Amino acid sequence: MITINILTKFHKDWMKTVTSIVYTSLTKFHEDWMKYVISIVYTSDLINILTKFHKDWMKTATSIINILTKFRKDWMKTVTSTVFTNIVDGRTHTRTTDARHHTVT
């Protein structure tokens, strides 16, 4: 009877110990796993936010570049037209006097 009681007590103690170890291990694993998953989700969300910001920024930057390019093209047309018109009208031709001074007529 004493032997059975000792074995029963040993078995109960052993079960408590094993259960505690397994529970602690699983709890620790679960906590670490959750930290890892939360880290991945956070990183993924952050990457998505940065990607969206980059796409929006690229649209804005491209739009600004297009506006500046259009302005430059329009400016070149205006300047070219003005210079060409002045040359055709004779307003930009200079004549040299005897003293070698240039006069605009």
C-alpha positions as CSV (number, residue, x, y, z in Angstrom):
1,M,0.0,0.0,0.0
2,I,2.8,2.4,0.8
3,T,4.4,1.6,-2.5
4,I,1.2,2.4,-4.4
5,N,0.8,5.7,-2.5
6,I,4.4,6.6,-3.3
7,L,4.0,5.8,-6.9
8,T,0.6,7.6,-7.0
9,K,2.2,10.7,-5.4
10,F,5.1,10.5,-7.7
11,H,2.8,10.3,-10.7
12,K,0.7,13.2,-9.5
13,D,3.8,15.3,-8.9
14,W,5.2,14.3,-12.2
15,M,2.0,15.2,-14.0
16,K,2.0,18.6,-12.2
17,T,5.6,19.2,-13.2
18,V,5.1,18.1,-16.8
19,T,1.9,20.1,-17.2
20,S,3.5,23.2,-15.8
21,I,6.5,22.8,-18.1
22,V,4.3,22.2,-21.2
23,Y,2.0,25.1,-20.2
24,T,4.9,27.5,-19.6
25,S,6.6,26.5,-22.8
26,L,3.4,26.9,-24.9
27,T,2.6,30.2,-23.2
28,K,6.2,31.5,-23.9
29,F,6.0,30.2,-27.5
30,H,2.6,31.8,-28.0
31,E,3.8,35.2,-26.6
32,D,6.9,35.1,-28.8
33,W,4.9,34.0,-31.8
34,M,2.3,36.8,-31.2
35,K,5.2,39.4,-31.0
36,Y,6.5,38.1,-34.3
37,V,3.1,38.1,-36.0
38,I,2.4,41.6,-34.7
39,S,5.8,42.8,-35.9
40,I,5.2,41.4,-39.4
41,V,1.7,43.0,-39.5
42,Y,3.1,46.3,-38.3
43,T,6.0,46.2,-40.8
44,S,3.6,45.2,-43.6
45,D,1.3,48.1,-42.8
46,L,4.2,50.5,-42.6
47,I,5.5,49.3,-46.0
48,N,2.0,49.8,-47.4
49,I,1.8,53.3,-46.0
50,L,5.2,54.2,-47.3
51,T,4.5,52.7,-50.7
52,K,1.2,54.7,-51.0
53,F,3.1,57.8,-49.9
54,H,5.7,57.2,-52.5
55,K,3.1,56.6,-55.3
56,D,1.2,59.8,-54.3
57,W,4.5,61.7,-54.1
58,M,5.5,60.4,-57.6
59,K,2.2,61.5,-59.0
60,T,2.7,65.0,-57.5
61,A,6.3,65.2,-58.6
62,T,5.5,64.0,-62.1
63,S,2.6,66.5,-62.3
64,I,5.0,69.4,-61.3
65,I,7.6,68.3,-63.8
66,N,4.9,68.2,-66.5
67,I,3.7,71.7,-65.6
68,L,7.3,73.0,-65.6
69,T,8.0,71.3,-69.0
70,K,4.9,72.8,-70.5
71,F,5.7,76.2,-69.1
72,R,9.2,75.9,-70.6
73,K,7.8,74.8,-74.0
74,D,5.3,77.7,-74.0
75,W,8.0,80.1,-72.9
76,M,10.3,79.0,-75.8
77,K,7.5,79.4,-78.3
78,T,6.7,82.9,-77.0
79,V,10.4,83.9,-77.0
80,T,11.1,82.4,-80.4
81,S,8.0,84.0,-81.9
82,T,8.9,87.4,-80.4
83,V,12.5,87.3,-81.7
84,F,11.4,86.0,-85.1
85,T,8.7,88.7,-85.3
86,N,11.2,91.4,-84.4
87,I,13.7,90.2,-86.9
88,V,11.1,90.1,-89.7
89,D,9.8,93.5,-88.7
90,G,13.3,94.9,-88.8
91,R,13.2,96.0,-85.1
92,T,16.3,94.0,-84.1
93,H,18.5,94.9,-87.0
94,T,21.3,97.2,-86.0
95,R,23.1,99.6,-88.2
96,T,26.6,100.8,-87.5
97,T,27.4,104.4,-87.6
98,D,30.8,105.8,-88.6
99,A,31.8,105.9,-85.0
100,R,31.1,102.2,-84.7
101,H,28.2,102.7,-82.3
102,H,25.3,100.4,-82.7
103,T,21.9,101.9,-82.9
104,V,18.6,100.1,-82.8
105,T,16.0,101.2,-85.2
